[in-house]
């Protein structure tokens, strides 16, 4: 796995939109944050554009992202927001020279398209908060992004009940459940064998969570993983006839015949305390009787 170089003070981070539209004034807090870390900011041409709900046409969003990939002065690309649209440009993006000049690509939610595609190319990327969320994020969330960008180690401790102690090490893969589900069968679908799988999601019907989990199961996503990490399963919805299980219960039910540990409430996803996770990097999980420590 290839990890891009850590950022240094004075480096430039580009902010672009690969999915839903966003205006430049919505980036004010994010720009100020990067500048407070000693970084320069380059606002992409996709910021402020609109084509229906998208940040410009597919061609415009593609051109902006591709330009930042090629720009030698840009050391990191921070996706402004999620929504929907990244999958519409993934097949026309050219990553042929990216492995020679890799840079950190940062975001989550719809940006799971990029994380997954880069993982198939064996290049690491950052599952982390985005500019649209900065004013609502916890201090720990923002600090974890700075720590990761500058090449330092993040250590997260959070509650978890277990009947036995365990230590698991493996490559972290995954991201947004809906996106992983949508990529199945494509060239961007990830290989989970021997790895630690992370899942999170937002605003889904519970029956559809079951459908997506069943499809991942039928595609072998859980067959050989070392552990399953579950972040925020936020604002789940139900029908007038209740599905009868929570998102947690659905995941437990689908995975009940596997022997890997399932760790819920990982501080990542569509939550205020959205900590940075490096997709493609080896992590260590130390499972205690009442807590988990995640080291990356």
C-alpha atoms as one frame of an Amber mdcrd trajectory, in Angstrom:
protein
   0.000   0.000   0.000   1.316   3.432  -1.005   0.844   6.233   1.534   1.135
   9.827   0.301   3.707  11.986   2.089   2.662  13.945   5.188   1.921  17.617
   4.696   4.359  20.307   5.787   3.637  23.928   6.796   3.416  25.983   3.623
   1.952  23.145   1.541  -1.172  23.754  -0.547  -4.478  21.940  -0.072  -7.067
  22.194  -2.841 -10.785  22.195  -2.043 -12.982  20.784  -4.797 -16.527  19.460
  -5.170 -17.031  16.068  -6.805 -20.692  15.717  -5.924 -23.285  18.182  -4.592
 -22.961  21.913  -5.178 -21.479  24.228  -2.572 -20.754  27.959  -2.469 -17.426
  29.497  -1.515 -18.831  31.237   1.560 -19.652  27.813   2.983 -15.916  27.083
   3.005 -14.946  30.029   5.222 -14.447  27.976   8.398 -12.504  25.264   6.559
 -10.183  27.754   4.871  -9.511  29.461   8.206  -8.789  26.074   9.803  -6.250
  25.064   7.151  -4.565  28.454   7.289  -4.332  28.213  11.094  -2.342  24.998
  10.526   0.116  26.870   8.308  -1.299  25.529   5.041  -2.239  27.364   1.850
  -5.633  26.882   0.238  -6.538  26.655  -3.445 -10.271  26.840  -4.201 -11.226
  24.686  -7.172 -13.265  25.852 -10.134 -16.104  23.484  -9.177 -16.855  25.551
  -6.070 -19.859  27.771  -6.771 -20.916  25.956  -9.939 -24.355  24.391 -10.280
 -25.907  21.840 -12.605 -29.123  20.664 -10.966 -27.928  19.502  -7.519 -24.364
  18.949  -8.726 -21.334  21.253  -8.428 -21.321  21.811 -12.159 -21.611  19.307
 -14.962 -19.817  15.973 -14.870 -17.229  17.441 -17.237 -16.663  20.470 -15.013
 -16.305  18.427 -11.827 -14.017  15.958 -13.585 -11.831  18.725 -15.009 -11.429
  20.405 -11.625 -10.466  17.208  -9.805  -8.164  16.041 -12.599  -6.417  19.417
 -12.627  -5.724  19.123  -8.904  -4.412  15.579  -9.350  -1.905  16.862 -11.903
  -1.016  20.132 -10.128   2.454  19.553  -8.562   1.987  22.351  -6.028  -1.132
  20.704  -4.567  -0.198  18.248  -1.798  -3.718  17.330  -0.704  -7.243  17.403
  -2.137 -10.098  18.001   0.306 -13.536  17.198  -1.080 -15.934  19.951  -0.027
 -19.005  17.816   0.590 -20.729  14.575  -0.272 -24.271  13.995  -1.459 -24.213
  12.224  -4.797 -22.179  12.531  -7.964 -18.629  11.219  -7.501 -19.484   7.932
  -9.201 -20.433   9.881 -12.340 -16.814  10.957 -12.866 -14.769   8.072 -11.432
 -14.413   6.222 -14.752 -13.061   9.242 -16.635 -10.518  10.296 -14.015  -6.943
   9.400 -14.942  -4.901   8.005 -12.050  -2.164   6.550 -14.292   0.551   8.846
 -12.895  -0.947   9.204  -9.428   1.100   6.401  -7.897   4.262   8.301  -8.886
   3.015  11.524  -7.293   0.378  10.539  -4.725  -1.323  13.109  -2.539  -3.891
  12.790   0.214  -7.503  12.732  -0.938  -9.793  13.546   1.973 -13.528  13.175
   2.585 -16.245  10.703   3.488 -19.812   9.689   2.580 -20.041   9.924  -1.245
 -16.234  10.220  -1.299 -16.189   6.495  -0.473 -16.229   6.130  -4.276 -12.733
   7.638  -4.376 -11.527   5.739  -1.305 -12.645   2.436  -2.790 -11.234   3.119
  -6.240  -7.891   4.222  -4.800  -7.826   1.124  -2.599  -8.042  -1.062  -5.697
  -5.012   0.889  -6.974  -3.282   0.275  -3.605  -3.114   3.949  -2.650  -4.223
   5.129   0.796  -6.686   7.978   1.379  -8.356   9.699   4.326 -11.915   9.074
   5.486 -12.437  12.349   7.339 -14.697  15.308   7.829 -15.290  17.782   5.003
 -15.404  21.579   4.748 -19.212  21.683   4.808 -19.173  20.102   8.284 -16.332
  21.998   9.971 -18.447  24.357  12.097 -20.370  21.384  13.547 -17.460  19.020
  14.191 -15.986  18.237  17.590 -12.556  19.538  18.501 -11.322  15.928  18.562
 -12.554  15.395  15.009 -10.630  18.395  13.690  -7.543  17.548  15.712  -7.540
  14.014  14.283  -7.521  15.419  10.749  -4.542  17.657  11.500  -2.703  14.777
  13.158  -3.256  12.500  10.161  -2.400  15.113   7.529   0.906  15.920   9.218
   1.855  12.265   9.488   1.379  11.692  13.206  -0.338   8.731  14.860  -3.988
   8.909  15.950  -5.134   6.869  18.953  -8.855   6.612  19.711 -10.369   5.136
  22.876 -14.107   4.485  23.018 -16.530   2.303  25.037 -17.138  -1.294  23.974
 -18.262  -4.348  25.895 -16.466  -7.621  25.196 -16.209 -10.992  26.896 -12.584
 -11.456  25.930  -9.443  -9.460  25.326  -8.033  -9.369  21.821  -5.587  -7.452
  19.630  -6.195  -7.319  15.883  -3.986  -5.769  13.214  -4.930  -5.345   9.586
  -5.512  -3.023   6.671  -8.547  -0.787   7.066 -11.051  -0.678   4.189 -14.624
   0.500   3.734 -16.607   3.651   4.320 -20.214   4.468   3.548 -22.407   1.352
   3.375 -24.675   2.695   0.625 -21.699   3.556  -1.565 -19.963   0.222  -1.016
 -23.252  -1.471  -1.933 -23.547   0.644  -5.090 -20.004  -0.229  -6.206 -20.462
  -4.005  -6.043 -19.581  -5.610  -9.365 -17.625  -2.595 -10.588 -13.891  -2.050
 -10.951 -14.054   0.116  -7.811 -15.385  -2.662  -5.571 -12.903  -3.426  -2.790
 -11.301  -6.698  -1.717 -12.026  -7.234   2.001 -10.162 -10.521   2.481  -7.850
 -10.456   5.483  -8.759  -6.841   6.237 -10.677  -4.808   8.811 -13.942  -3.494
   7.354 -15.468  -0.170   8.432 -19.097   0.766   7.733 -21.215   3.867   8.412
 -24.346   5.396   6.923 -26.962   8.133   7.136 -30.669   8.587   6.484 -31.485
   5.076   5.223 -34.595   2.984   5.708 -33.954   0.069   8.036 -35.225  -2.491
   5.536 -32.715  -1.103   3.024 -29.891  -1.416   5.539 -30.848  -5.089   5.765
 -30.912  -5.362   1.963 -27.456  -3.779   1.637 -25.941  -5.912   4.389 -27.387
  -9.062   2.833 -25.918  -8.118  -0.543 -22.479  -7.507   0.960 -22.780 -10.868
   2.672 -23.771 -12.645  -0.552 -20.804 -11.033  -2.300 -18.387 -12.443   0.267
 -17.530  -9.154   1.972 -17.663 -10.744   5.433 -16.185 -14.163   4.641 -12.565
 -13.477   5.528 -12.450 -10.153   7.379 -10.569  -9.809  10.664 -13.071  -7.444
  12.282 -16.069  -5.258  11.480 -16.049  -1.658  12.699 -19.358   0.215  12.658
 -19.428   3.989  12.943 -22.440   6.261  12.963 -25.647   4.723  11.662 -27.316
   8.082  11.831 -30.950   9.177  11.404 -32.204   5.765  10.301 -35.799   5.738
   9.030 -38.630   3.222   9.227 -41.867   2.529   7.380 -45.406   2.738   8.772
 -45.102  -1.029   9.241 -41.899  -1.187  11.337 -39.025  -3.332  10.138 -38.581
  -4.613  13.662 -34.827  -4.234  14.121 -32.479  -1.333  14.702 -29.470  -0.853
  12.427 -27.273  -2.434  15.074 -29.566  -5.450  15.365 -29.634  -5.825  11.573
 -25.837  -5.898  11.402 -25.634  -8.358  14.275 -28.214 -10.609  12.641 -26.581
 -10.628   9.194 -23.164 -11.371  10.716 -24.275 -13.771  13.468 -22.682 -16.845
  11.891 -19.241 -15.276  11.497 -16.617 -15.332  14.237 -15.020 -11.907  13.735
 -15.577  -9.231  16.394 -18.109  -6.487  15.630 -17.243  -3.152  17.210 -19.996
  -0.540  17.278 -19.924   3.181  18.053 -16.616   3.835  16.298 -16.281   7.648
  16.324 -16.487   8.147  12.566 -19.191   8.827   9.995 -22.113  11.241   9.835
 -21.655  12.351  13.426 -20.252  15.408  15.142 -17.233  13.484  16.420 -16.114
  12.267  12.988 -12.535  11.116  13.558 -10.116  10.595  10.700  -9.476   7.042
   9.464  -6.838   6.244   6.861  -8.310   3.832   4.342  -5.647   1.386   3.172
  -3.358   1.825   6.185  -2.701  -0.911   8.732  -4.446  -0.282  12.036  -4.312
  -1.999  15.408  -7.428  -2.631  17.487  -6.968  -3.453  21.156 -10.204  -4.870
  22.548 -10.685  -4.673  26.313 -13.603  -5.757  28.454 -15.152  -2.286  28.490
 -13.346  -0.281  25.820 -11.527  -0.402  22.496  -8.372   1.390  21.485  -7.867
   2.041  17.785  -4.331   2.966  16.746  -3.463   4.277  13.275
